Amino acid sequence: MSEQRRRGKYPDELRERAVRMVLEAQRDCGSQWEPISSVADKLGPTPETVRKWVRRCEVDEGRRPGLTSDERERLKRVERENRELRRANEILKSASVFFAAELDGRTR
């Protein structure tokens, strides 16, 4: 996870520790929900929050299908740029209509 980007109210170290604890405990019991609940009780976040962290880690490491964190960030950046370019194009279209009408009025 990027150091300059911090999501939510939990520090990155806590997230990493929780995921590591779940993955280690999962080896012993086979199920994932039991270690998730246990780790959540010990560290404070909700079990659902810990489950999401574990899923994100599994995707980032290629153990589960889906977009990695880097791919998600890149997609968000590209979509944001796309929206900005569409807005700029609309402004330019409006301006060209305005100036064309103004020029047309001068030539008559």
Beta strands, then each sheet from edge to edge (+ up, - down):
end
